[in-house]
Amino acid sequence: MSKILIRGAKVLGGEPQDVLIDGETIAATARQGEIDWNGAGIDAGDATVVEAEGQILLPGLVDLHTHLREPGREDSETVLTGTKAAAVGGFTAVHAMANTFPVADTAGVVEQVWRLGKESGYCDVQPIGAVTVGLEGKQLAELGAMHDSAAGVRVFSDDGKCVDDAVIMRRALEYVKAFDGVVAQHAQEPRLTEGAQMNEGIVSAELGLGGWPAVAEESIIARDVLLAAHVGSRVHICHLSTAGSVEIVRWAKSKGWNVTAEVTPHHLLLTDELVRSYNPVYKVNPPLRTEADVLALREALADGTIDCVATDHAPHPHEDKDCEWAAAAMGMVGLETALSVVQQTMVETGLLDWAGVADRMSFRPAAIGRLDGHGRPVSAGEPANLTLVDPAYRGVVDPAGFASRSRNTPYEGRELPGRVTHTFLRGRATVVDGKLA
């Protein structure tokens, strides 16, 4: 592999530096104008030079919550197209959810997804195993076998469905302790959300749509943080969406319990007011909430109560979204726009600096998933998993240019800031000048 010199990038938003990649690792870093330990500045030599003045260099982003749909729904997405979308969005690793067809509840299926990720070459794919057989919530899946497989599964989730049986949830939390695993819960009390179409509140009442109460999420989170504390295990809350959920997680963390949580970009920006359009692109699980919830989520991400941003990238073919609201599938694509939304909602509001973005979108998700080689410092000797961002860029979102196979983005026609110009996976450029290499 050839050498690459990234010249003049602001590492984590700090002072401009030169960063030399040699093979799969970062060989050297030096502030511009300074000398390295050999007594000379970094010599480009035969390296390919990437001029990065004014750009931000981050560790490769890590997504804890991606739906790649393969096997079974390749009309929505494949591992190849999904990882291409991830690379364009600055991600060097994604965790693939288990609600495929067949469900990823055995060693064979998670190994299939893991191998497809290896073949794609655009980012690392770490499969998430199902908690229960067939996501049916009745019998624990092969948690140990999935962990012992080539995929080395450490995160388990029935995402798309809640593990609503308290005994099953307790048993799963006890089981994963043996290998420092984590159960990622989709917090949705099913009896409280029967027929629900959107957030329960003023807008749902005015539109006459079935309401999805905040307590349906909060009651499950409260139960599960108590269960995790009781058995001394790790629980992770998927796509947290309400101010009340924030307070429960904040309380659990104050007790020293091993609880982590994620928030999606769309829950940091969009509100249930958008549902007045009846455009199914805004139909998502959990639903878009109120402005007060959005502001609480931003504050919680800033203060660390919410650990990380996760996309919940949920691709659907056009026929599943271009229909009447009640019949439409729930979910939004998000890999290619996530960093831009975080820049708008967190950086440009002053709630996070770029070092904070690196923490919430790389360091912490990699740590929660126990993902080796990702979420590492931008320094000599570390793997060259890197993302270069132009924060001054402004562009209108056009899904026709997406690398994802699906187009169900809520941001079509919206101007968002920032653009990933380069992504490097172990020293190899997967994105160059904003386009797939």
C-alpha positions as CSV (number, residue, x, y, z in Angstrom):
1,M,0.0,0.0,0.0
2,S,1.3,3.5,-0.8
3,K,1.9,6.3,1.6
4,I,-0.6,9.1,2.1
5,L,0.2,12.4,3.6
6,I,-2.8,14.4,4.9
7,R,-1.5,18.0,5.0
8,G,-2.8,20.7,7.3
9,A,-5.9,19.0,8.7
10,K,-7.3,20.1,12.1
11,V,-7.1,16.9,14.1
12,L,-10.3,16.7,16.2
13,G,-10.8,20.4,15.4
14,G,-7.5,21.5,16.9
15,E,-4.3,23.0,15.4
16,P,-3.5,22.0,11.8
17,Q,-1.3,18.9,11.6
18,D,0.3,16.8,8.9
19,V,-0.6,13.1,9.3
20,L,1.4,10.4,7.4
21,I,-0.3,7.1,6.7
22,D,2.0,4.2,5.8
23,G,0.3,1.0,5.0
24,E,-2.5,0.3,7.5
25,T,-1.3,2.6,10.2
26,I,-0.6,6.2,11.1
27,A,3.2,6.5,10.8
28,A,3.7,10.0,12.1
29,T,1.9,13.3,13.0
30,A,3.4,16.7,13.4
31,R,2.0,20.2,13.7
32,Q,2.5,22.3,10.7
33,G,5.7,24.3,10.9
34,E,7.1,22.0,13.7
35,I,9.7,19.3,13.5
36,D,9.2,15.6,14.3
37,W,11.5,13.5,16.5
38,N,13.9,12.9,13.7
39,G,14.6,16.7,13.6
40,A,12.7,17.3,10.3
41,G,9.2,17.9,9.2
42,I,7.2,15.1,7.7
43,D,8.7,14.5,4.3
44,A,6.0,13.7,1.7
45,G,8.6,11.7,-0.3
46,D,6.7,9.4,-2.6
47,A,3.4,9.8,-0.6
48,T,0.1,10.8,-2.2
49,V,-0.6,14.2,-0.7
50,V,-4.1,15.2,0.4
51,E,-4.4,18.9,0.9
52,A,-6.7,19.4,3.9
53,E,-6.4,23.0,4.9
54,G,-9.6,24.0,6.8
55,Q,-10.8,20.4,7.1
56,I,-11.4,18.4,10.3
57,L,-9.7,15.0,10.7
58,L,-11.6,12.5,12.9
59,P,-11.2,8.9,13.7
60,G,-13.3,6.8,11.5
61,L,-17.0,6.9,12.6
62,V,-18.6,3.9,14.2
63,D,-22.3,3.2,14.0
64,L,-23.9,1.0,16.6
65,H,-27.2,0.7,14.8
66,T,-27.4,-0.1,11.1
67,H,-29.9,-2.1,9.1
68,L,-28.2,-3.7,6.1
69,R,-31.2,-5.9,5.3
70,E,-29.1,-8.8,3.8
71,P,-30.0,-11.6,3.8
72,G,-33.6,-11.5,2.8
73,R,-34.4,-7.9,1.8
74,E,-31.9,-7.1,-0.8
75,D,-34.5,-5.0,-2.5
76,S,-34.0,-2.5,0.3
77,E,-30.2,-2.7,0.9
78,T,-27.3,-5.1,0.6
79,V,-24.2,-5.3,2.7
80,L,-22.3,-3.9,-0.3
81,T,-24.6,-0.9,-0.9
82,G,-25.0,-0.3,2.8
83,T,-21.3,-0.2,3.5
84,K,-20.8,2.1,0.5
85,A,-23.3,4.4,2.1
86,A,-21.4,4.1,5.4
87,A,-18.1,5.0,3.8
88,V,-19.6,8.1,2.1
89,G,-20.9,9.1,5.5
90,G,-17.4,8.8,7.1
91,F,-18.0,5.4,8.8
92,T,-15.3,2.8,9.0
93,A,-17.3,0.3,11.0
94,V,-21.0,-0.4,11.4
95,H,-23.0,-2.9,13.6
96,A,-25.5,-4.7,11.5
97,M,-28.9,-5.4,13.2
98,A,-30.3,-8.9,13.4
99,N,-33.8,-8.4,11.9
100,T,-32.9,-10.0,8.6
101,F,-34.6,-12.9,6.8
102,P,-33.6,-15.3,8.1
103,V,-33.0,-13.6,11.5
104,A,-29.4,-13.4,12.6
105,D,-30.1,-15.7,15.6
106,T,-27.5,-18.4,14.8
107,A,-23.8,-18.6,14.3
108,G,-24.3,-19.4,10.6
109,V,-26.2,-16.2,9.8
110,V,-24.0,-13.8,11.7
111,E,-20.9,-15.4,10.0
112,Q,-22.6,-14.9,6.6
113,V,-23.1,-11.1,7.3
114,W,-19.6,-10.8,8.7
115,R,-18.1,-12.4,5.6
116,L,-20.2,-10.3,3.3
117,G,-18.7,-7.3,5.1
118,K,-15.2,-8.5,4.6
119,E,-15.9,-9.0,0.9
120,S,-17.4,-5.5,0.4
121,G,-14.2,-3.7,1.6
122,Y,-15.8,-0.4,2.2
123,C,-16.1,-0.6,6.0
124,D,-16.0,-3.2,8.7
125,V,-19.3,-5.0,9.5
126,Q,-19.8,-6.3,13.0
127,P,-23.0,-8.3,13.2
128,I,-25.4,-7.9,16.1
129,G,-27.1,-11.2,17.1
130,A,-30.7,-11.6,18.0
131,V,-31.6,-11.9,21.7
132,T,-34.4,-14.4,21.0
133,V,-35.1,-17.0,18.4
134,G,-36.8,-15.4,15.4
135,L,-37.1,-12.1,17.4
136,E,-40.2,-13.7,18.9
137,G,-39.3,-13.0,22.5
138,K,-40.0,-16.5,23.7
139,Q,-36.7,-18.4,23.8
140,L,-33.1,-17.2,24.0
141,A,-31.1,-17.4,20.8
142,E,-27.7,-19.1,20.5
143,L,-25.9,-16.2,22.2
144,G,-22.8,-18.2,23.2
145,A,-22.5,-19.8,19.7
146,M,-22.7,-16.4,18.0
147,H,-20.1,-15.0,20.3
148,D,-17.8,-18.0,19.6
149,S,-18.3,-17.8,15.9
150,A,-15.9,-16.1,13.4
151,A,-18.1,-13.0,13.8
152,G,-17.3,-12.7,17.5
153,V,-20.7,-11.2,18.4
154,R,-20.7,-9.0,21.5
155,V,-23.9,-7.0,21.1
156,F,-27.4,-8.6,21.0
157,S,-30.7,-7.0,20.1
158,D,-34.1,-7.8,18.9
159,D,-34.3,-4.3,17.5
160,G,-37.6,-3.8,15.6
161,K,-39.2,-5.6,18.5
162,C,-38.9,-5.1,22.3
163,V,-37.7,-7.9,24.6
164,D,-40.9,-7.3,26.7
165,D,-40.7,-10.4,28.8
166,A,-38.8,-9.5,32.0
167,V,-37.7,-13.0,32.6
168,I,-36.2,-13.4,29.1
169,M,-34.5,-10.0,29.4
170,R,-33.0,-11.0,32.8
171,R,-31.7,-14.3,31.4
172,A,-30.1,-12.6,28.4
173,L,-28.4,-10.0,30.7
174,E,-27.1,-12.9,32.8
175,Y,-25.9,-14.9,29.8
176,V,-23.9,-12.2,28.1
177,K,-21.9,-11.5,31.3
178,A,-19.8,-14.5,30.6
179,F,-18.1,-12.8,27.6
180,D,-18.6,-9.1,28.5
181,G,-21.5,-8.8,26.0
182,V,-24.3,-6.2,26.0
183,V,-28.0,-6.4,25.4
184,A,-29.2,-3.5,23.3
185,Q,-32.9,-2.9,24.0
186,H,-35.5,-1.6,21.6
187,A,-37.6,0.1,24.4
188,Q,-41.3,-0.2,23.3
189,E,-44.0,-1.7,25.6
190,P,-46.1,-3.4,22.9
191,R,-49.4,-3.2,24.7
192,L,-49.1,0.6,25.0
193,T,-48.3,1.1,21.3
194,E,-51.0,-1.1,19.7
195,G,-52.1,0.8,16.6
196,A,-49.8,3.7,17.3
197,Q,-48.8,5.8,14.3
198,M,-46.9,8.8,15.8
199,N,-46.0,10.5,19.0
200,E,-48.9,10.8,21.4
201,G,-49.6,14.5,22.0
202,I,-51.2,17.6,20.6
203,V,-50.4,16.8,17.0
204,S,-51.7,13.2,17.1
205,A,-54.9,14.4,18.7
206,E,-55.4,17.1,16.0
207,L,-54.6,14.6,13.2
208,G,-56.6,11.8,14.6
209,L,-53.6,9.3,14.4
210,G,-53.0,6.7,17.0
211,G,-50.7,8.0,19.7
212,W,-47.4,6.5,20.8
213,P,-46.9,7.6,24.4
214,A,-43.5,8.4,25.8
215,V,-44.2,6.1,28.7
216,A,-44.2,3.1,26.4
217,E,-40.4,3.8,26.0
218,E,-39.7,5.0,29.5
219,S,-41.3,2.1,31.3
220,I,-39.2,-0.5,29.5
221,I,-36.0,1.6,30.1
222,A,-36.8,1.9,33.8
223,R,-37.3,-1.9,34.1
224,D,-34.2,-2.8,32.2
225,V,-31.8,-0.5,34.0
226,L,-33.1,-2.1,37.2
227,L,-32.6,-5.6,35.8
228,A,-29.1,-4.7,34.6
229,A,-28.2,-3.4,38.1
230,H,-29.7,-6.5,39.7
231,V,-27.7,-9.0,37.7
232,G,-24.6,-6.8,37.3
233,S,-24.7,-6.8,33.5
234,R,-24.5,-4.3,30.6
235,V,-27.6,-2.8,28.9
236,H,-27.6,-0.4,26.0
237,I,-30.7,1.6,25.2
238,C,-31.4,1.9,21.4
239,H,-32.6,5.2,19.8
240,L,-33.7,6.9,23.0
241,S,-36.2,9.6,22.1
242,T,-37.9,11.3,25.1
243,A,-37.0,13.7,27.8
244,G,-38.3,11.2,30.4
245,S,-36.0,8.5,29.1
246,V,-33.1,10.9,29.5
247,E,-33.9,11.4,33.1
248,I,-34.1,7.6,33.8
249,V,-30.7,7.0,32.1
250,R,-29.2,9.9,34.0
251,W,-30.5,8.5,37.3
252,A,-29.2,5.0,36.5
253,K,-25.8,6.4,35.6
254,S,-25.7,8.3,38.9
255,K,-26.1,5.0,40.7
256,G,-23.0,3.7,38.9
257,W,-25.0,1.1,36.9
258,N,-23.6,-0.2,33.6
259,V,-26.1,1.6,31.3
260,T,-25.4,3.2,27.9
261,A,-27.7,4.9,25.4
262,E,-27.8,6.2,21.9
263,V,-29.7,8.9,20.0
264,T,-30.4,9.1,16.3
265,P,-29.6,12.1,14.2
266,H,-33.3,12.5,13.2
267,H,-34.4,12.7,16.8
268,L,-31.8,15.5,17.3
269,L,-33.4,17.6,14.6
270,L,-36.9,16.6,13.5
271,T,-40.2,16.9,15.5
272,D,-43.7,15.5,15.3
273,E,-44.9,18.7,13.7
274,L,-43.6,17.3,10.4
275,V,-46.2,14.6,10.5
276,R,-48.9,17.2,9.7
277,S,-47.7,16.8,6.1
278,Y,-48.8,13.1,6.2
279,N,-45.6,12.3,4.3
280,P,-44.6,8.8,5.3
281,V,-40.9,9.6,5.1
282,Y,-41.4,11.0,8.6
283,K,-42.8,7.7,9.9
284,V,-40.2,6.1,12.2
285,N,-39.9,3.9,15.2
286,P,-39.6,5.4,17.8
287,P,-41.7,8.3,16.4
288,L,-40.5,11.9,16.0
289,R,-41.2,13.6,19.3
290,T,-41.7,17.2,20.5
291,E,-39.4,20.2,20.4
292,A,-39.0,19.9,24.1
293,D,-37.8,16.3,23.7
294,V,-35.4,17.3,20.9
295,L,-33.8,19.9,23.1
296,A,-33.5,17.5,26.0
297,L,-31.8,14.9,23.8
298,R,-29.3,17.5,22.6
299,E,-28.4,18.5,26.1
300,A,-28.1,14.9,27.2
301,L,-25.8,14.1,24.3
302,A,-23.7,17.1,25.2
303,D,-23.4,16.2,28.9
304,G,-22.7,12.6,28.2
305,T,-25.9,11.1,29.6
306,I,-26.5,9.8,26.1
307,D,-23.3,8.1,25.1
308,C,-23.4,8.2,21.3
309,V,-25.1,8.9,18.1
310,A,-26.3,5.9,16.1
311,T,-28.0,6.2,12.7
312,D,-30.7,3.5,12.9
313,H,-30.2,3.5,9.1
314,A,-33.4,1.8,8.0
315,P,-33.7,1.5,4.2
316,H,-37.0,0.7,2.5
317,P,-37.9,0.3,-1.2
318,H,-40.0,3.1,-2.6
319,E,-43.3,1.1,-2.6
320,D,-43.0,0.7,1.2
321,K,-42.8,4.4,1.7
322,D,-44.6,6.0,-1.2
323,C,-48.0,5.1,0.0
324,E,-50.6,6.3,2.5
325,W,-49.4,7.0,6.0
326,A,-51.1,4.0,7.8
327,A,-49.6,1.5,5.3
328,A,-46.1,2.9,5.2
329,A,-43.1,1.1,6.7
330,M,-41.3,2.8,9.6
331,G,-37.7,4.0,9.2
332,M,-35.3,6.4,7.5
333,V,-31.9,6.1,5.8
334,G,-29.3,7.9,7.8
335,L,-25.7,6.9,7.1
336,E,-24.9,9.5,4.5
337,T,-26.4,12.4,6.4
338,A,-25.6,11.6,10.0
339,L,-22.5,13.7,10.5
340,S,-24.0,16.7,8.8
341,V,-27.0,16.6,11.1
342,V,-24.8,16.3,14.1
343,Q,-22.7,19.3,12.9
344,Q,-25.9,21.4,12.5
345,T,-27.6,20.3,15.8
346,M,-24.6,20.0,18.1
347,V,-21.5,21.7,16.7
348,E,-23.1,24.8,15.2
349,T,-25.2,25.3,18.3
350,G,-22.1,25.2,20.5
351,L,-23.2,22.1,22.4
352,L,-20.2,20.0,21.2
353,D,-16.8,20.7,19.7
354,W,-15.3,18.4,17.1
355,A,-13.4,16.4,19.8
356,G,-16.9,15.8,21.3
357,V,-18.2,14.6,18.0
358,A,-15.2,12.2,17.7
359,D,-16.1,10.9,21.2
360,R,-19.8,10.4,20.5
361,M,-19.5,9.1,17.0
362,S,-16.3,7.0,17.2
363,F,-14.7,6.5,20.6
364,R,-17.8,5.7,22.6
365,P,-19.7,3.5,20.1
366,A,-16.5,1.5,19.5
367,A,-16.0,1.0,23.3
368,I,-19.7,0.0,23.8
369,G,-19.4,-2.6,21.0
370,R,-15.9,-3.7,22.2
371,L,-14.8,-3.1,18.6
372,D,-11.0,-3.4,18.3
373,G,-9.1,-1.2,15.9
374,H,-11.8,1.5,15.7
375,G,-12.4,4.5,17.9
376,R,-8.7,5.0,18.4
377,P,-6.7,8.2,18.7
378,V,-5.3,10.0,15.7
379,S,-1.7,9.4,16.6
380,A,1.4,7.5,15.4
381,G,1.1,3.7,15.6
382,E,-2.7,3.6,15.5
383,P,-4.8,2.0,12.8
384,A,-5.4,4.5,9.9
385,N,-9.2,4.5,10.2
386,L,-9.9,8.1,9.5
387,T,-12.5,10.6,8.3
388,L,-11.8,14.0,6.7
389,V,-14.6,16.5,6.9
390,D,-15.1,19.9,5.2
391,P,-17.2,21.8,7.7
392,A,-17.6,24.9,5.5
393,Y,-19.5,23.0,2.8
394,R,-23.2,23.6,2.4
395,G,-25.3,21.4,0.2
396,V,-28.9,20.4,-0.5
397,V,-29.7,16.8,0.2
398,D,-30.4,14.9,-3.1
399,P,-31.2,11.2,-2.5
400,A,-30.7,10.5,-6.2
401,G,-27.0,10.6,-5.5
402,F,-27.0,8.3,-2.5
403,A,-24.9,5.2,-2.4
404,S,-27.6,3.4,-0.4
405,R,-30.0,1.3,-2.5
406,S,-33.0,3.2,-0.8
407,R,-34.0,6.8,-0.9
408,N,-36.2,7.2,2.2
409,T,-34.5,10.2,3.7
410,P,-36.4,12.9,5.6
411,Y,-33.8,15.5,4.5
412,E,-34.6,15.6,0.8
413,G,-34.3,19.2,-0.4
414,R,-33.0,20.4,3.0
415,E,-29.7,22.2,3.2
416,L,-27.2,20.6,5.6
417,P,-23.7,21.6,6.5
418,G,-20.5,19.7,6.1
419,R,-19.3,17.0,3.8
420,V,-17.0,14.0,4.2
421,T,-14.3,14.4,1.6
422,H,-12.2,11.4,2.4
423,T,-12.6,8.1,4.3
424,F,-9.7,5.8,5.0
425,L,-10.1,2.2,6.1
426,R,-6.8,0.8,7.5
427,G,-4.9,3.2,5.2
428,R,-6.9,2.6,2.1
429,A,-9.1,5.4,0.7
430,T,-12.7,4.3,0.4
431,V,-13.9,7.8,-0.4
432,V,-11.9,10.5,-2.3
433,D,-13.1,14.0,-2.8
434,G,-16.6,13.0,-1.6
435,K,-17.0,10.1,-4.0
436,L,-16.5,6.3,-3.6
437,A,-13.0,5.3,-4.5
